[in-house]
Amino acid sequence: MTTQIYESAVVETQEFGSDKITRQKMVMCIHCGMHFLEPRDGFFFCDSCVGPVCGSKNCREKCVHLEQWMENLEAGRPEDYKPSRIFVPFNYGIR
């Protein structure tokens, strides 16, 4: 399974009195939605959903996507609720 990281934004900085422009990519945490600068040595990945996480304790410990978290709040469920999913092959039971 491969995951493609889409950059959320690009930050361009220029030092005063210099023509040099520095560009840094920003990525979005898959759990809380926070945008952060992409570290040069890499960033944390969630082992369950294989997405980038910001590194906060809550995002590293609980794997609840931002969309799922918002659905939980709207439905009045606990914030860390994750529905059970059962995958059945398409042609299961067909002979």
MODELLER restraints for C-alpha pairs under 7 A, 6 or more apart:
rsr = mdl.restraints
at = mdl.atoms
rsr.add(forms.Gaussian(group=physical.xy_distance, feature=features.Distance(at['CA:3:A'], at['CA:50:A']), mean=6.77, stdev=0.5))
rsr.add(forms.Gaussian(group=physical.xy_distance, feature=features.Distance(at['CA:7:A'], at['CA:25:A']), mean=6.21, stdev=0.5))
rsr.add(forms.Gaussian(group=physical.xy_distance, feature=features.Distance(at['CA:7:A'], at['CA:26:A']), mean=5.74, stdev=0.5))
rsr.add(forms.Gaussian(group=physical.xy_distance, feature=features.Distance(at['CA:7:A'], at['CA:27:A']), mean=5.05, stdev=0.5))
rsr.add(forms.Gaussian(group=physical.xy_distance, feature=features.Distance(at['CA:8:A'], at['CA:26:A']), mean=5.46, stdev=0.5))
rsr.add(forms.Gaussian(group=physical.xy_distance, feature=features.Distance(at['CA:8:A'], at['CA:27:A']), mean=5.00, stdev=0.5))
rsr.add(forms.Gaussian(group=physical.xy_distance, feature=features.Distance(at['CA:8:A'], at['CA:28:A']), mean=6.16, stdev=0.5))
rsr.add(forms.Gaussian(group=physical.xy_distance, feature=features.Distance(at['CA:9:A'], at['CA:25:A']), mean=6.12, stdev=0.5))
rsr.add(forms.Gaussian(group=physical.xy_distance, feature=features.Distance(at['CA:9:A'], at['CA:26:A']), mean=5.12, stdev=0.5))
rsr.add(forms.Gaussian(group=physical.xy_distance, feature=features.Distance(at['CA:10:A'], at['CA:23:A']), mean=6.48, stdev=0.5))
rsr.add(forms.Gaussian(group=physical.xy_distance, feature=features.Distance(at['CA:10:A'], at['CA:24:A']), mean=5.66, stdev=0.5))
rsr.add(forms.Gaussian(group=physical.xy_distance, feature=features.Distance(at['CA:10:A'], at['CA:25:A']), mean=4.64, stdev=0.5))
rsr.add(forms.Gaussian(group=physical.xy_distance, feature=features.Distance(at['CA:10:A'], at['CA:26:A']), mean=5.82, stdev=0.5))
rsr.add(forms.Gaussian(group=physical.xy_distance, feature=features.Distance(at['CA:11:A'], at['CA:23:A']), mean=5.60, stdev=0.5))
rsr.add(forms.Gaussian(group=physical.xy_distance, feature=features.Distance(at['CA:11:A'], at['CA:24:A']), mean=5.26, stdev=0.5))
rsr.add(forms.Gaussian(group=physical.xy_distance, feature=features.Distance(at['CA:11:A'], at['CA:25:A']), mean=6.41, stdev=0.5))
rsr.add(forms.Gaussian(group=physical.xy_distance, feature=features.Distance(at['CA:12:A'], at['CA:21:A']), mean=6.44, stdev=0.5))
rsr.add(forms.Gaussian(group=physical.xy_distance, feature=features.Distance(at['CA:12:A'], at['CA:22:A']), mean=5.56, stdev=0.5))
rsr.add(forms.Gaussian(group=physical.xy_distance, feature=features.Distance(at['CA:12:A'], at['CA:23:A']), mean=4.58, stdev=0.5))
rsr.add(forms.Gaussian(group=physical.xy_distance, feature=features.Distance(at['CA:12:A'], at['CA:24:A']), mean=6.64, stdev=0.5))
rsr.add(forms.Gaussian(group=physical.xy_distance, feature=features.Distance(at['CA:13:A'], at['CA:21:A']), mean=5.71, stdev=0.5))
rsr.add(forms.Gaussian(group=physical.xy_distance, feature=features.Distance(at['CA:13:A'], at['CA:22:A']), mean=5.24, stdev=0.5))
rsr.add(forms.Gaussian(group=physical.xy_distance, feature=features.Distance(at['CA:13:A'], at['CA:23:A']), mean=6.61, stdev=0.5))
rsr.add(forms.Gaussian(group=physical.xy_distance, feature=features.Distance(at['CA:14:A'], at['CA:20:A']), mean=6.09, stdev=0.5))
rsr.add(forms.Gaussian(group=physical.xy_distance, feature=features.Distance(at['CA:14:A'], at['CA:21:A']), mean=4.77, stdev=0.5))
rsr.add(forms.Gaussian(group=physical.xy_distance, feature=features.Distance(at['CA:14:A'], at['CA:22:A']), mean=6.34, stdev=0.5))
rsr.add(forms.Gaussian(group=physical.xy_distance, feature=features.Distance(at['CA:24:A'], at['CA:37:A']), mean=6.78, stdev=0.5))
rsr.add(forms.Gaussian(group=physical.xy_distance, feature=features.Distance(at['CA:25:A'], at['CA:37:A']), mean=6.02, stdev=0.5))
rsr.add(forms.Gaussian(group=physical.xy_distance, feature=features.Distance(at['CA:25:A'], at['CA:38:A']), mean=5.67, stdev=0.5))
rsr.add(forms.Gaussian(group=physical.xy_distance, feature=features.Distance(at['CA:26:A'], at['CA:35:A']), mean=6.32, stdev=0.5))
rsr.add(forms.Gaussian(group=physical.xy_distance, feature=features.Distance(at['CA:26:A'], at['CA:36:A']), mean=5.36, stdev=0.5))
rsr.add(forms.Gaussian(group=physical.xy_distance, feature=features.Distance(at['CA:26:A'], at['CA:37:A']), mean=4.42, stdev=0.5))
rsr.add(forms.Gaussian(group=physical.xy_distance, feature=features.Distance(at['CA:26:A'], at['CA:38:A']), mean=5.40, stdev=0.5))
rsr.add(forms.Gaussian(group=physical.xy_distance, feature=features.Distance(at['CA:27:A'], at['CA:35:A']), mean=5.59, stdev=0.5))
rsr.add(forms.Gaussian(group=physical.xy_distance, feature=features.Distance(at['CA:27:A'], at['CA:36:A']), mean=5.72, stdev=0.5))
rsr.add(forms.Gaussian(group=physical.xy_distance, feature=features.Distance(at['CA:27:A'], at['CA:37:A']), mean=6.49, stdev=0.5))
rsr.add(forms.Gaussian(group=physical.xy_distance, feature=features.Distance(at['CA:27:A'], at['CA:38:A']), mean=6.24, stdev=0.5))
rsr.add(forms.Gaussian(group=physical.xy_distance, feature=features.Distance(at['CA:28:A'], at['CA:34:A']), mean=5.58, stdev=0.5))
rsr.add(forms.Gaussian(group=physical.xy_distance, feature=features.Distance(at['CA:28:A'], at['CA:35:A']), mean=4.41, stdev=0.5))
rsr.add(forms.Gaussian(group=physical.xy_distance, feature=features.Distance(at['CA:28:A'], at['CA:36:A']), mean=6.49, stdev=0.5))
rsr.add(forms.Gaussian(group=physical.xy_distance, feature=features.Distance(at['CA:29:A'], at['CA:35:A']), mean=6.36, stdev=0.5))
rsr.add(forms.Gaussian(group=physical.xy_distance, feature=features.Distance(at['CA:29:A'], at['CA:52:A']), mean=5.49, stdev=0.5))
rsr.add(forms.Gaussian(group=physical.xy_distance, feature=features.Distance(at['CA:29:A'], at['CA:53:A']), mean=4.39, stdev=0.5))
rsr.add(forms.Gaussian(group=physical.xy_distance, feature=features.Distance(at['CA:29:A'], at['CA:54:A']), mean=5.23, stdev=0.5))
rsr.add(forms.Gaussian(group=physical.xy_distance, feature=features.Distance(at['CA:30:A'], at['CA:51:A']), mean=5.88, stdev=0.5))
rsr.add(forms.Gaussian(group=physical.xy_distance, feature=features.Distance(at['CA:30:A'], at['CA:52:A']), mean=5.95, stdev=0.5))
rsr.add(forms.Gaussian(group=physical.xy_distance, feature=features.Distance(at['CA:30:A'], at['CA:53:A']), mean=5.87, stdev=0.5))
rsr.add(forms.Gaussian(group=physical.xy_distance, feature=features.Distance(at['CA:30:A'], at['CA:65:A']), mean=5.90, stdev=0.5))
rsr.add(forms.Gaussian(group=physical.xy_distance, feature=features.Distance(at['CA:30:A'], at['CA:66:A']), mean=6.39, stdev=0.5))
rsr.add(forms.Gaussian(group=physical.xy_distance, feature=features.Distance(at['CA:31:A'], at['CA:53:A']), mean=6.56, stdev=0.5))
rsr.add(forms.Gaussian(group=physical.xy_distance, feature=features.Distance(at['CA:31:A'], at['CA:59:A']), mean=5.94, stdev=0.5))
rsr.add(forms.Gaussian(group=physical.xy_distance, feature=features.Distance(at['CA:31:A'], at['CA:63:A']), mean=6.76, stdev=0.5))
rsr.add(forms.Gaussian(group=physical.xy_distance, feature=features.Distance(at['CA:31:A'], at['CA:64:A']), mean=5.76, stdev=0.5))
rsr.add(forms.Gaussian(group=physical.xy_distance, feature=features.Distance(at['CA:31:A'], at['CA:65:A']), mean=4.49, stdev=0.5))
rsr.add(forms.Gaussian(group=physical.xy_distance, feature=features.Distance(at['CA:31:A'], at['CA:66:A']), mean=4.92, stdev=0.5))
rsr.add(forms.Gaussian(group=physical.xy_distance, feature=features.Distance(at['CA:32:A'], at['CA:59:A']), mean=6.93, stdev=0.5))
rsr.add(forms.Gaussian(group=physical.xy_distance, feature=features.Distance(at['CA:32:A'], at['CA:66:A']), mean=5.45, stdev=0.5))
rsr.add(forms.Gaussian(group=physical.xy_distance, feature=features.Distance(at['CA:33:A'], at['CA:66:A']), mean=6.31, stdev=0.5))
rsr.add(forms.Gaussian(group=physical.xy_distance, feature=features.Distance(at['CA:34:A'], at['CA:54:A']), mean=6.98, stdev=0.5))
rsr.add(forms.Gaussian(group=physical.xy_distance, feature=features.Distance(at['CA:36:A'], at['CA:54:A']), mean=6.95, stdev=0.5))
rsr.add(forms.Gaussian(group=physical.xy_distance, feature=features.Distance(at['CA:43:A'], at['CA:52:A']), mean=6.85, stdev=0.5))
rsr.add(forms.Gaussian(group=physical.xy_distance, feature=features.Distance(at['CA:44:A'], at['CA:52:A']), mean=5.89, stdev=0.5))
rsr.add(forms.Gaussian(group=physical.xy_distance, feature=features.Distance(at['CA:44:A'], at['CA:53:A']), mean=5.43, stdev=0.5))
rsr.add(forms.Gaussian(group=physical.xy_distance, feature=features.Distance(at['CA:44:A'], at['CA:54:A']), mean=6.78, stdev=0.5))
rsr.add(forms.Gaussian(group=physical.xy_distance, feature=features.Distance(at['CA:44:A'], at['CA:55:A']), mean=6.04, stdev=0.5))
rsr.add(forms.Gaussian(group=physical.xy_distance, feature=features.Distance(at['CA:45:A'], at['CA:51:A']), mean=5.37, stdev=0.5))
rsr.add(forms.Gaussian(group=physical.xy_distance, feature=features.Distance(at['CA:45:A'], at['CA:52:A']), mean=4.58, stdev=0.5))
rsr.add(forms.Gaussian(group=physical.xy_distance, feature=features.Distance(at['CA:45:A'], at['CA:53:A']), mean=5.64, stdev=0.5))
rsr.add(forms.Gaussian(group=physical.xy_distance, feature=features.Distance(at['CA:46:A'], at['CA:52:A']), mean=6.42, stdev=0.5))
rsr.add(forms.Gaussian(group=physical.xy_distance, feature=features.Distance(at['CA:46:A'], at['CA:53:A']), mean=6.45, stdev=0.5))
rsr.add(forms.Gaussian(group=physical.xy_distance, feature=features.Distance(at['CA:46:A'], at['CA:60:A']), mean=6.83, stdev=0.5))
rsr.add(forms.Gaussian(group=physical.xy_distance, feature=features.Distance(at['CA:48:A'], at['CA:63:A']), mean=6.83, stdev=0.5))
rsr.add(forms.Gaussian(group=physical.xy_distance, feature=features.Distance(at['CA:53:A'], at['CA:59:A']), mean=6.38, stdev=0.5))
rsr.add(forms.Gaussian(group=physical.xy_distance, feature=features.Distance(at['CA:53:A'], at['CA:60:A']), mean=6.98, stdev=0.5))
rsr.add(forms.Gaussian(group=physical.xy_distance, feature=features.Distance(at['CA:64:A'], at['CA:80:A']), mean=6.17, stdev=0.5))
rsr.add(forms.Gaussian(group=physical.xy_distance, feature=features.Distance(at['CA:64:A'], at['CA:82:A']), mean=6.91, stdev=0.5))
rsr.add(forms.Gaussian(group=physical.xy_distance, feature=features.Distance(at['CA:69:A'], at['CA:79:A']), mean=5.75, stdev=0.5))
rsr.add(forms.Gaussian(group=physical.xy_distance, feature=features.Distance(at['CA:69:A'], at['CA:80:A']), mean=6.94, stdev=0.5))
rsr.add(forms.Gaussian(group=physical.xy_distance, feature=features.Distance(at['CA:72:A'], at['CA:78:A']), mean=6.37, stdev=0.5))
rsr.add(forms.Gaussian(group=physical.xy_distance, feature=features.Distance(at['CA:72:A'], at['CA:79:A']), mean=5.73, stdev=0.5))
rsr.add(forms.Gaussian(group=physical.xy_distance, feature=features.Distance(at['CA:72:A'], at['CA:81:A']), mean=6.82, stdev=0.5))
rsr.add(forms.Gaussian(group=physical.xy_distance, feature=features.Distance(at['CA:73:A'], at['CA:79:A']), mean=6.42, stdev=0.5))
